[in-house]
Amino acid sequence: MNHKRLAQWSIGFVILIFISQAYLIVRLFQVNYTYLGKEVNTITQDVYTKDMNLRLAEQSVMGQPKVELLQKGAKVDTTGSFEGGFNVDKMKGVDKSSRVSILNICIELLLTKTNPMKLRSIDSLATILFKKDNIHTPFYTRIVDLKKDSILESSKPGMQLKSSPWVSIQSKNIPLNLTQDRVLQLVLLNPLKAVFTQMSGMLILSLLLSLFSIYSVFILQRTLARQKKLAQSKNDFFNHVSHELKGPVSVVYNAIDSLLNTKAIESVERRTHYMEISMMELQRMTANIDMILTLSMLEEGMFHLNRTEFSLPELIEELKNRYFISGTKSVEFVVENGMVNSVVYADRNHLYQCLSNLTDNAIKYSGESVQISYNLFESEGVFGISVIDNGQGIHDKDRERIFEKFERANSDTKSKGHGIGLSYVRQIVEMHGGTINVQSEWGIGSEFSIRFPRTN
Ligand code: ADP
C-alpha cells in the first residue's frame, strides 16, 4: 500500500470511529432520557402513594376510620370492610389499575377535607427518592386543572405550564378527582444535565478514544511524511554521491590524458600542476568515500576510533594548506590561540574530516569572500575548536535540525549538499565523548564549536 493510500485509509478510519462514537452517544442519550422519564413517573407514583399512606396514618391517629392504601402484591382483607382496607379484586368490570386509581381518588377525596395533600411534603419525599437514584437536578410538583389548562397550585411558583422536553420532563398525570381533570404532576427541570451526568463516564471514554485516534493518525501521517522525505533524500544522496565520485575521476582522467598526449609532460611546472590537481581530487574522493563508509558503519554499530597523539595546530595548518591550493573563493584563514597545549589524543583522520566539513560549509554558505577563524581553547581537561565564519548564518529554527541526517536549512536551496556532513561531525565528536554546538545569526555568520576530553 503506498503512502497516499495509507494516509487516506487512516483518515477514513478516524472518520468511521467518529461516526460510530456519535451514533453510540446519541443512542445512549435516547436510552438515558427514556429511562429518566420512566424514573420520574415511578418516583411520582411512589411519592404520592407514600404521602397518601402517611396522611391515612395521621388520619387514624386523629380518630378517623383506619383506611390503608393497598399496593400490588400486598395482602388484602377479603371481607371488603372499610376498617381493614379496600379489596380492589372484588370490583368487577373494571381493570385492576383503574380500580386502584378509582380507589385512590376516593381516598384522596375523603382525605381532602380533613388532611389534604401538601406539595411541600410530596417534594421532600421525592427529594429522598431522587437522591437514592443519583439524580440531583431540581424539580417541583404542581396541581393542574387540565380543563382550564392552568396551574392550581405549585411548589415553585412562576413556572410555565408547558415547556420543551429539553428544558423539563413532566411526569404522567396522577388524577385527584373522579372526572380526572385535576391532576398531580412532578416536573424535573434541566433533564439534559441529569442525562449527561449519567453518561459522563462514557463521554470521557469516548473523548479519550477520539483524541487517541486523532493523535495516532497524526503520528502516522508524520511518520509517513518523514519516510517519504527520507526515501527522497536517500535517492538524492545516491545521485549526489555518484556525481561527486564521477567528478574527481574525470578530472584525474583528463590530467593524465593531457600528460600522455601533449608535451605538458616535458614541463616540470605543468607536470607538477597536473599531479597536484589529481592528488587533490583523489583526496577529496577518498574523504567522501570514508565519510559515507563511516556513517554506514556507525549506523550498524561497527565503527571504532583509531586514536593517536598528535598536534592540533599542525592538523589545522594541513587543513589550511589544502584550501590554499584548491581555493575557488577568496578565503582568509585566522588561527587564534594556536599556542594552546597542542598535543591531543583523538582519531586524527576523522577529526581532520570533521574540521574539513566545517570549513567546507563555512566556504559554501558564504558570499564571494569569507574569513574563517579557528579558535583553539582548553579548560580543565577539555579541549575545543571553534570554526567561525562571517557567512550567511543560520536561522534560529534550523539550528538544532541541521545536525540530523539529511536535514538542511530551509534557506539553502541554491547550494549543493545533502545534509550528511554535520550529522557525521556530530557522531564522530560524540564517539570521542564530546559535544558540538552552533551559535549563529542570520546575515552575520556562524560559530561551530566542538569540545572533547583531552584523554579518555
Ligand atoms: P550539506 O552542507 O551537505 O547540506 P551539512 O550536514 O554539512 O550538509 O549541513 C547541513 C545544513 O546546515 C546545510 O545545508 C546548511 O543549511 C547549514 N549549515 C551548515 N554549516 C553552515 C554554515 N557555516 N553557515 C550557514 N549554514 C550552514
Residues whose N, C-alpha, C, O or C-beta is under 5 A from the ligand:
A	BS01	ADP	N361 A362 Y365 G391 G393 I394 I402 E407 R408 A409 D412 K416 G417 H418 G419 I420 G421 L422 S423 S446
